[in-house]
Amino acid sequence: MNLRIPLLILCLLFIAPAVWAQTAGAGDPPAEDQNETMRDTLKRMQIKREESEHKKILDKGAQIKLDAEDLAKEAANNHLPRAADKKLREIEKAARQIRSEFGGGGDDSPLDPMPNGLDDALKSLNDASERLNKHLSKTSRQVISVTVVEVATEITQLVKVLRGYLN
């Protein structure tokens, strides 16, 4: 009896690796299939990330439009309240991000035509935000739009003009 237990343990030690070797290779796909599957998964993840980033850009365009409408409501006596500075900064930041996402850089060319007063500047900002949203809705995640870059640049320039009307 004393000899059977060590003999049984010895047999198990020799048989177990052979069984594991046979079962390990049975369910695994070949290496090239694993690589193809991994590439497909990575590509799907990249597409989802790009779609998510594009949706964020669309949301920023919508936020610019809402903030521009709020600014028009807050204007009084040819001045904007000091609290409007925060919205102006948010509009400018979102417009710069949209511009850079669509391949644009800094453009410090003056506005043409320059708005004549606060009401004209706010109307121009509303028009530009509507045009931006219209052009953004026509783009996909793979498009670089010169029109979007131009309108985003126009918005950043209008924000600089509007800062002059703060109390």
BELVENUR-V725607 format. One line per field, one symbol per residue. burial: I if it has 24 or more other C-alpha atoms within 12 Angstrom, else O. A space follows every 10 residues. Layout:
burial: ???
This chain:
burial: OOOOOOOOOO OOOOOOOOOO OOOOOOOOOO OOOOOOOOOO OOOOOOOOOO OOOIOOIIOI IIIIIOIIII IIOIIOOOII IOOIIOIIII IIIIIIIIIO IIOOOOOOOO OOOOOOOIIO IIIIIIIIII IIIOIIOOOO IOOOIOIIII IIIIIIIIII IIIOIIO
